[in-house]
Amino acid sequence: MRETLKRFKPAALLCLLSFLVTGCGELNVPSGIVYCSEGNPETFNPQLVTSGTTIDASSNQLYNRLIDYNNDSSDFMAALATQWRISDDGLRYHFVLRKGVQFQHNNLFKPSRNFNADDVLFSFNRIINPAHPFHSVSRTGYPFFQSIDFSNLVSRVEKVNDYEVVFHLTQPDASFLANLATDFSVILSAEYGEQQWQAGTPENIDYFAIGTGPFYLADYVKNDFIRYKRNTAYWGKAAKIDLLVFDITPKSESRLAKIITKDCHVSALPKANELAVIKQHKHLKVNTKPGLNVGFWAFNTQKPPLDDVRVRLALAHAIDKKNILNVVYHDTAVEATGMLPPGSWAYSDSSDPNDFDPEKAKRLLEESGVNNLTFDIWAMPVVRIYNPNALKTAELIQADLANIGVKVNIVSYDWSVFTQKLISQDYDSVLIGWNADNTDPDNFFTPLLSCSALESNNNRSKWCSAELDAILAQAKATPIKTTRKALYQQAEQLIHQQVPLVNIAHGQKLILKNISVSTKDVNPYGGMAFSNIELKTAEKKP
């Protein structure tokens, strides 16, 4: 479907999507919120990606999950499930589902029934069952779920009746509820899936989205905008705005210009070096909160000589992270001493054993017998909270490594090309990172460094450690936080010793907005949510 849409000119594409959702007509933008986003979504189904850009455009706007997080307390709260209980052995999770929840509709689909257990089974069986008719419809797999080995954890999902389901696990997992509350664990319409399957267009379910969320998808023009309208039949608290528009603006300086001129109300990912300019404009405000994220430099441990731990240790000791924080982050981050940020309950305040020590780096390289080392650093072309300028970071690392006699080539591509080439695994090292989807510390380990994450191409280090997997399995097998914290610290120590990656920084989560926009506190994890955002006063363009 995506390839088909790319062949349409913007006007024709707009007309097509408008017709499918609301019928063709003039594109008018009534009062609402305009969000300057940083890129195009890859799909409108968050099950299929780990990209923050796609999550922002889909998960919290169009869908719901069985359970959610209370952003104030980080406790679980009811969503499409109103009650849940866990068996004493930790192997069965029983959910009672909310009644009276309507799915959205468009010109492709009009639901004949409300949400029920069939939709839960459809949404998760598609992921865990390779024989499910929709399993192979996804061309990208289910990267988050594959990275946490979800299909081997969940043996089956049982329908008790129309409004009760039971997840049967193969082993206890203390992170299971947290993973059901992530942005990826959305509920799709089984009826819509069946209809599109019969029509021979099963991929429509992932692009012409139908969910139960506070907005529905009205229009999308690639490289231009996404338009959402308020779901008037929403089961929960109604969105405070009638219209939400994502103005797709890849360049940070263009997003800044648009919010200064009031063409946007909210903007994604302001660069740290733009903050001084922002302060000059009284109608702008930056909301900040320590983020649950980590920016890192990952080594492809399957490519010589980066398969030698002495070489990786040498490179880790050669870079000056404090200088990177000063030049790239401008006081919007803290130095990372491990995978876990200070906001995690499993964090332990300790120094990084692989600290800046160029002389030690030279000795380690000499011991390894590697001479005239030259390799590539791939740098993201986009701004991220965990790394606001990967190209500048790469340049600083390049200069540091030159001081120990190592030559670095910096490689970058357009974001869509970049992500596709990462899947091919043909890189030496990459500057990238991770935004947590929930508050469980496992979210910083299993999706990024486990052997199952390697199979899903989410493990950018290509490092599979049976020892690390065993530690993580122990940590998930117990609900006792003190025990889990000690195990995650063991995992941190192993990562320091083996250096599959170098953790650089934990960035603050920043939201740039017009002061006329009323928002709740910034959520340190997960994607953007707009249903609680409103304009305090009527805002007019100058």
Secondary structure, DSSP 8 states (H G I E B T S, - for coil): -HHHHHTS-HHHHHHHHHHHHT-S------SSEEEEESS--S-S-GGG---HHHHHHHHHHH---SEEE-TTT--EEESSEEEEEE-TTS-EEEEEE-SS-----BTTB--SS---HHHHHHHHHHHH-TTSTTGGG-SS--HHHHHTTHHHHEEEEEEEETTEEEEEESS--TTHHHHHTSTT-----HHHHHHHHHTT-TTHHHHS---SSSEEEEEEETTTEEEEEE-TT-SSS--S-SEEEEEE---HHHHHHHHHTTS-SEES---GGGHHHHHT-TTEEEEEEE-SEEEEEEE-TTSTTTTSHHHHHHHHHH--HHHHIIIIITTSEEE-SSSS-TTSTT------SS---HHHHHHHHHHHT--S-EEEEEE-SS-BTTBS-HHHHHHHHHHHHHTTT-EEEEE---HHHHHHHHHTT--SEEEEEEE-SSS-GGGGTHHHHSHHHHHTT--TT----HHHHHHHHHHHH---HHHHHHHHHHHHHHHHHH-SEEEEEEEEEEEEEETTEE-----SSS----TT-EESS-----
